[in-house]
Amino acid sequence: MKGYVQVYTGDGKGKTTAALGLSLRAAGAGLKVFIAQFIKMGDYSEIKALQRFSDLISVEQFGIGRFIKGKPSFEDIEAARKGLEKVHAVLMDAKHDVVIMEEANVAVMCRLFSVDDILGLIAIKPEPVELIITGRGADPRIIEKADLVTEMKCIKHYYDQGVQARIGIEK
């Protein structure tokens, strides 16, 4: 089966949720999934849930668990670089059918790595591997290289009324 490059971007809620839904669908079909979470670090509800499928879905986090404002720290950059190296190794190993780079677009916006780094991974992606790249602010060059692009658009959000992220729904 031919694998494609998918991008989930935009300011609306649902990018990570869509990617995780795809990972569950893939696991249900017996496909092996690798998820690299950039920026994030911590015990999110999705991590706990996906552990139940650890025979088919593996998740690794390559962040230091804080919002990046301004210039990223050396530690932020180093964590993201390790993530890129891991994704490269997973792609080259060709043992996973689906590879998800969660919040990779945000990592580019935060200057943790470059658009060219992602384009390089797209270029070496083995043909049967499905590569999913999530995060708001996808660079036009990534959009151009992708086979499928979905933009999540926020029409209305309860965050605007002060609702915090809820366990099991947003985190």
Backbone as a ProteinNet text record, in pm:
[ID]
protein_1_A
[PRIMARY]
MKGYVQVYTGDGKGKTTAALGLSLRAAGAGLKVFIAQFIKMGDYSEIKALQRFSDLISVEQFGIGRFIKGKPSFEDIEAARKGLEKVHAVLMDAKHDVVIMEEANVAVMCRLFSVDDILGLIAIKPEPVELIITGRGADPRIIEKADLVTEMKCIKHYYDQGVQARIGIEK
[TERTIARY]
84.9	0	89.4	55.4	130.3	94.7	195.4	174.3	181.5	107.8	100.6	147	161.9	195.5	68.7	29.2	-88.8	-45.5	-111.2	-85.7	-218.6	-220.7	-335.8	-288.7	-346.1	-300.1	-419.1	-392.9	-497.5	-509.4	-589.8	-604.4	-714.7	-789.8	-899	-852.3	-936.4	-912	-929	-848.8	-871.2	-756	-643.7	-532.2	-472.2	-438.3	-382.8	-488	-610.3	-719.2	-735	-727.3	-738	-622.1	-502.1	-385.6	-394.7	-439.3	-452.4	-563.4	-671	-776.9	-725.6	-643.3	-583.7	-493.6	-421.2	-334.4	-416.5	-531.9	-618.6	-675.6	-716.6	-767.7	-657.8	-537.1	-425.9	-397.6	-394.6	-370.4	-481.7	-604.4	-716.2	-700.5	-626.2	-599.2	-468.2	-404.6	-279.5	-156.4	-169.7	-54.2	23.8	152.6	240.7	259.6	245.5	244.7	353	423.5	516.2	470.7	457.3	417	529.6	580.1	678.9	605.4	599.5	535.1	642.7	641.5	735.3	669.9	748.9	705.4	658.3	568.3	505	600	573.4	636.4	540.2	506.3	417.6	322.4	240.1	150.1	11.3	-5.2	-133.1	-224.8	-354.4	-451.7	-433	-398.9	-380.7	-264.1	-160.4	-46.3	-92.5	-169.6	-222	-307.2	-393.5	-481.3	-401.6	-306	-230	-139.7	-106.3	-26.2	-98.2	-229.7	-307	-282.8	-228	-199.8	-48.9	28.2	174	237.9	165.2	219.9	222	135.8	127.6	154.6	134	152.5	257.5	361.4	460.2	464.1	478.8	479.5	606.2	674	788.3	771.7	807.8	795.5	932.6	938	1063.7	1046.5	1003.2	988.6	1032.4	1035.9	1069.8	950.9	833.7	710.3	675.5	706.4	668.8	643.6	567.4	545.4	674.5	699.8	820.6	781.1	829.6	803.4	937.5	947.8	1074.8	1172.8	1298.6	1405.2	1401.5	1401.7	1401.1	1533.9	1526.5	1647.9	1726.3	1849.5	1932.6	1865.2	1805.9	1740	1619.3	1542.5	1428.9	1476.6	1580.5	1634	1691	1763.6	1825.1	1718.4	1612.1	1503.4	1439.1	1413	1352.3	1444.9	1573.2	1671.5	1671.6	1663.5	1657	1532.3	1424.2	1301	1317.1	1380.2	1405.6	1491.9	1595.5	1683.2	1606.6	1517.6	1438.4	1343.4	1274.8	1184.6	1263.9	1380.8	1465.8	1497.2	1537.3	1571.3	1449.8	1333.6	1211	1176.5	1188	1160.3	1258.1	1385.7	1487.1	1473.3	1427.6	1409.7	1296.3	1197.7	1083.9	1005.6	996.8	917	781.4	760.1	633.1	560.3	429.8	346.9	301.2	287.6	240.3	337	379.6	465.8	397.4	377.5	309.9	408.7	422.8	506.8	413.3	377.2	277.1	339.4	276	320.8	452.6	485.7	609.2	602.4	483.7	471.3	496.3	451.2	474.2	623.4	686.4	830.8	907.1	862.2	924	899.4	775.2	743	824.8	854.1	932.6	1082.7	1120.2	1260.5	1338.7	1271.1	1340	1412.6	1357.7	1422.3	1359.4	1407	1365.6	1264.1	1201.4	1113.7	1193.1	1316.6	1399.9	1421.1	1424.1	1435.8	1315.2	1195.7	1075	1071.9	1106.7	1109.3	1207.8	1317.3	1415.1	1356.9	1276.6	1212.2	1106.5	1033.1	935.4	1007.3	1122.6	1197.5	1248.2	1281.1	1335.8	1229.9	1106.1	998.5	986.2	994.9	973	831.5	815.2	686.2	568.1	582.4	463.7	427.1	512.4	487.5	394.9	294.9	205	268.9	292.7	354.9	253.8	227.7	131.9	208.3	186.3	252.2	142.2	144.6	39.5	96.2	3.7	37.7	-4.1	-47.5	-87.9	29.6	-1.1	103.5	189.7	134.7	214.8	273.1	400	469.3	414.6	402.5	352.1	429.5	559.3	638.9	601	564.8	518.7	381.6	294.8	162	175.2	268	288	332.4	418.6	470.3	370.1	275.1	178.5	81.4	28.9	-73.3	-213.7	-228.2	-355.8	-330	-406.3	-393.6	-533.7	-547.8	-672.7	-644	-722.4	-707.9	-825.1	-791.7	-893.2	-916.1	-1038.5	-1071.8	-1158.3	-1117.7	-1194.5	-1307.5	-1429.2	-1546.5	-1584.3	-1581.3	-1617.2	-1546.4	-1496	-1426.3	-1456.3	-1483.9	-1515.4	-1394.7	-1273.3	-1156.1	-1176.6	-1246	-1269.8	-1354.5	-1428.5	-1507.2	-1433.7	-1304.6	-1222.9	-1219.2	-1277.3	-1274.2	-1131.8	-1078.7	-943.7	-948.9	-831.3	-821.3	-866.5	-953.4	-1011.6	-948.3	-921.9	-863.3	-961.7	-909.6	-990.8	-1055.5	-1058.1	-1117.1	-1009.4	-936.1	-827.6	-689.2	-680.2	-547.2	-555.4
-118.2	0	124.5	221.7	347.5	433.6	492.5	586.1	728.9	816.5	956.5	1045.9	1173.8	1274.9	1354.3	1354	1428.3	1540	1653.8	1767.6	1810.2	1820	1873.6	2003.1	2115.2	2245.5	2336.4	2460.6	2558.4	2591.6	2693.6	2742.9	2672.9	2586.8	2518	2395.3	2350.1	2230.7	2107	2005.2	1877.5	1819.1	1888.1	1837.9	1711.2	1718.9	1602.6	1492.9	1531.2	1433.8	1356.3	1424.9	1357.9	1260.4	1302.7	1216.5	1093.8	1114.2	1001.6	907.6	963.6	879.8	793.4	851.7	775.8	665.3	693.9	591.3	474	502.6	394.7	313.3	381.3	311.1	221.5	273.9	196.1	73.6	92.8	-19.3	-123.2	-77.2	-168.6	-255.5	-205.8	-280.9	-359	-355.2	-428.7	-355.6	-224.8	-146.6	-96.1	-79.7	-32.5	118.4	190.1	336.6	388.7	492.8	565.8	710.8	761.7	900.1	974.2	1079.7	1168.1	1295.3	1322.5	1444.5	1549.5	1652.6	1763	1863.3	1938.3	2039.2	1974.1	1877.3	1819.1	1732.4	1731.2	1638.3	1626.8	1507	1490	1374.6	1355.3	1241.4	1281.6	1298.7	1336.8	1214.7	1238.1	1128.7	1040.2	1099.4	1017.8	920.9	960.7	871.9	750.4	775	664.2	570.4	625.4	542.2	461.6	525.4	457.1	347.4	353.4	246.4	112	114.8	-9.3	-76.4	-1.4	-53.2	-57.1	-72.6	-59.2	-162.9	-268.1	-364.3	-309.4	-208.7	-151.5	-1.8	69.7	215.8	251	320.3	370.5	522.5	585.1	730.9	772.8	871.4	931.2	1081.9	1144.7	1289.7	1354	1462.8	1533.5	1681.6	1709.6	1845.9	1849.6	1968.2	1977.6	2026.6	2027	2046.8	2188.6	2283.3	2421.7	2494.3	2603	2686.1	2759.3	2774.1	2842.5	2981.4	3080.9	3220.3	3285.8	3352	3414.2	3310.7	3332.4	3244.2	3112.3	2998.3	2870.2	2846.8	2771.8	2739.6	2630.6	2614.3	2507.1	2372	2355.8	2230.7	2202.9	2308.6	2293.2	2243.6	2308.4	2273.9	2133	2099.4	1966.6	1856.3	1878.4	1779.6	1759.6	1869.5	1860.3	1790.8	1819.5	1755.2	1604	1563.3	1419.3	1358.7	1433.2	1386.6	1369.9	1467.8	1457.4	1336	1315.4	1200.2	1070	1065.8	945	920.1	1024	1008.1	960.4	1017.1	973.8	825.1	783.1	642.2	551.4	594.6	515.4	502.9	611.3	605.6	511.5	519.7	437.3	289.4	264.7	127.6	56.6	134.2	84.4	-27.3	-21.8	-119.9	-63.3	66.3	131.3	169.2	150.8	183.2	328.2	384.1	521.2	592.2	711.8	794.4	929.6	969.1	1095.5	1189.4	1308.4	1413.6	1518.2	1496.9	1580.7	1712.7	1823.2	1959.8	1995	1925	1956.6	2094.5	2134.9	2269.6	2377.2	2354.9	2450	2453.4	2337	2332.4	2417.5	2416.1	2502.8	2649.1	2683.3	2823	2871.4	2780	2816.2	2810.6	2778.9	2771.8	2660.9	2549.9	2434.2	2355.8	2357	2305	2375.6	2343.9	2421.6	2346.9	2422.8	2364.6	2264.5	2298.4	2208.3	2074.2	2073.8	1947.2	1857.7	1916.4	1837.8	1796.3	1887.7	1854	1740.6	1739.3	1630.9	1496.1	1495.5	1370.8	1325.9	1421.7	1387.5	1324	1378.9	1330.3	1187.5	1148.4	1013.6	913.1	957.9	870.5	751.4	629.1	513.4	515.9	468.1	478.9	422.4	309.8	257.1	327.1	415.5	479.6	599.8	606.6	722.4	817.7	941.9	1041.2	1151.1	1174.7	1276.8	1384.1	1510.4	1625	1715.3	1742.2	1824.8	1954.8	2043.8	2170.2	2289.6	2392.9	2515.8	2575.8	2659.7	2735.7	2657	2557.7	2480.4	2572.7	2558.6	2637.8	2602.9	2701.4	2674.9	2566.6	2554.1	2451.8	2311.3	2298.4	2168.5	2137.4	2237.6	2220.2	2177	2237.8	2203.9	2059.1	2009.8	1872.9	1768	1807.3	1711.9	1663.6	1543.9	1487.8	1521.4	1544.4	1577.7	1685	1791.1	1897.9	1929.4	1923.7	1962.2	2079.7	2185.4	2302.7	2304.9	2301.1	2311.8	2460.9	2503.5	2644.8	2662	2752.4	2778.8	2877	2833.7	2919.9	2978.5	2893	2932.9	2836.6	2887.8	2801.9	2848.5	2754.3	2788.1	2839.6	2825.2	2887.8	3039.3	3095.4	3240	3286.5	3193.8	3225.5	3184.2	3150.3	3118.7	2972.1	2883.5	2740.6	2689.2	2625.2	2568.5	2430.7	2383	2248.6	2146	2054.9	1955.1	1818.8	1747.3	1614.2	1524.4	1451.9	1359.4	1422.9	1553.5	1623.3	1698.7	1787.5	1861.9	1817.1	1746.8	1701.4	1568.4
0	0	0	-81.7	-88.6	31.7	92.1	201.7	151.9	217.2	178	292.1	261.6	362.3	390	516.7	560.2	654.1	643.9	733.2	794.4	927.2	1000	1064.6	1022.8	1068.1	1095.8	1129.4	1155.7	1303.3	1331.6	1468.8	1547.3	1482.9	1550.8	1626.3	1716.9	1796.1	1708.1	1731.4	1665.1	1586.3	1577.8	1498.1	1559.9	1686	1754.5	1764.6	1793.7	1804.7	1674.4	1561.5	1431.4	1410.6	1444.4	1427.5	1518.4	1642.1	1734	1690.1	1635.6	1580.9	1467.3	1381.4	1272.3	1327.3	1435.9	1494.3	1547.5	1606.7	1655.5	1539.7	1434.2	1315.6	1257.8	1248.6	1194.9	1281.9	1413.4	1504.3	1492.3	1475.8	1457.1	1333.6	1235.1	1112.1	1121.4	1240.9	1259.9	1213	1183.1	1139.3	1260	1242.5	1349.1	1336.2	1449.1	1450.3	1545.3	1500.2	1587.5	1594.7	1716.5	1737.9	1809.2	1745.6	1807.1	1846.8	1975.8	2023.9	2049.4	1965	1983.5	2077.4	2149.9	2246.1	2376.2	2367.1	2485.8	2567.2	2696.6	2788.9	2905.4	2941.3	3055.1	3035.6	3135.6	3142.5	3095.3	2964.7	2907	2898.3	2898.5	2894.3	2771.5	2657	2537.9	2551.7	2626.3	2649	2728.6	2832.6	2915.1	2830.4	2747.4	2664.8	2562.6	2498.1	2392.8	2447.9	2576.8	2638.2	2628.3	2618.1	2604.5	2470	2375.4	2242	2216.2	2322.3	2311.6	2219.2	2186.1	2091.1	1948.5	1922.2	1787.3	1780.7	1891.1	1891.7	1996	1952.3	2047.5	2038.5	2155.1	2165.4	2238.9	2184.1	2253.3	2251.3	2361.6	2375.2	2365.4	2288	2264.4	2293.9	2413.7	2461	2605.8	2662.3	2804.3	2886	2823	2896	2934.9	2848.6	2878	2746.8	2757.4	2639.3	2606.2	2478.2	2433.9	2387.5	2458.3	2421.2	2395.1	2281.3	2247.2	2196.9	2229.8	2183	2261.5	2190.6	2261.2	2333.1	2442.2	2517.2	2444	2483.3	2428.6	2453.4	2572.3	2608.1	2517.5	2485.2	2393.8	2257.3	2206.3	2074.1	2074.7	2179.4	2189.4	2194.8	2270.4	2278.5	2141.7	2071.5	1938.2	1838.9	1846.8	1758.2	1779.8	1906.7	1936.2	1872.9	1875	1810.9	1661.7	1598.1	1453.3	1421	1500.6	1479.9	1495.6	1594	1616.3	1499.4	1452.2	1337.3	1215.8	1193.7	1083	1096.9	1215.3	1239	1217.9	1264.4	1248.4	1100.2	1026.5	882.6	812.1	846	781.8	819.5	941.8	990.4	917.2	871.8	792.7	861.6	995.3	1068.7	1110.5	1085.7	1119.5	990.8	994.4	878.7	879.3	999.6	1017.7	1112.2	1074.5	1159.3	1174.6	1299.4	1329.5	1397.8	1340.1	1398.5	1457.7	1583	1646.9	1692.8	1654.2	1684	1614.2	1506.5	1434.1	1369.8	1323	1265.2	1369.7	1490.9	1600.1	1634.8	1631.6	1658.2	1556.9	1430.9	1329	1363	1397.7	1432.3	1551.8	1644.9	1764.2	1739	1615.1	1574.7	1646.3	1675.1	1732.8	1625.1	1505.7	1386.4	1267.6	1147.7	1030.2	943.4	856	754.5	671.3	640.7	561	630.4	763.2	836.2	807.7	811.3	783.2	636.8	547.9	405.3	377.2	449.9	435.8	476.1	582	624.8	523.9	469.5	365.6	246.4	211.6	94.8	112.6	234.9	257	301.7	316.6	362.6	267.4	322.2	235.7	177.9	56.8	-12.7	66	135.9	203.8	335.6	384.6	514.7	499.6	587.7	597.5	697.8	658.8	746.1	774.4	903	944.4	1021.5	983.8	1047.2	1100.7	1232.1	1290.4	1345.8	1377.7	1442.6	1359.4	1429.3	1360.9	1287.5	1190.7	1121.6	1025.8	958.8	862.8	755.9	731.6	630.5	491.8	404.1	268.5	193.5	220.7	151.4	197.5	324.7	374.8	315.9	311.6	251.5	105.7	34.4	-106.7	-124.8	-38	-48.8	-2.4	80.7	136.7	29.6	53	-34.7	14.6	143.1	204.7	310.2	307.3	406.9	459	590.4	653.8	745.6	729.5	816.2	914.1	1042.5	1146.6	1171.2	1154.5	1169.8	1294.6	1379.6	1500.8	1469.1	1490.8	1475	1611.3	1711.7	1847.2	1941.7	2053.3	2149	2290.6	2377.9	2516.5	2594	2540.9	2603.5	2613.3	2514.1	2511.4	2629.7	2691.5	2811.5	2939	2924.9	3041.9	3081.5	3002.1	3034	3014.2	3115.8	3110	3047.1	3000.6	2943	3045.9	3000.1	3088.5	3065.2	3173.5	3163.6	3090.4	2992.7	2914.3	2793.1	2785.1	2670.2	2593	2661.1	2594.3	2639.7	2749.4	2795.1	2864.1
[MASK]
+++++++++++++++++++++++++++++++++++++++++++++++++++++++++++++++++++++++++++++++++++++++++++++++++++++++++++++++++++++++++++++++++++++++++++++++++++++++++++++++++++++++++++

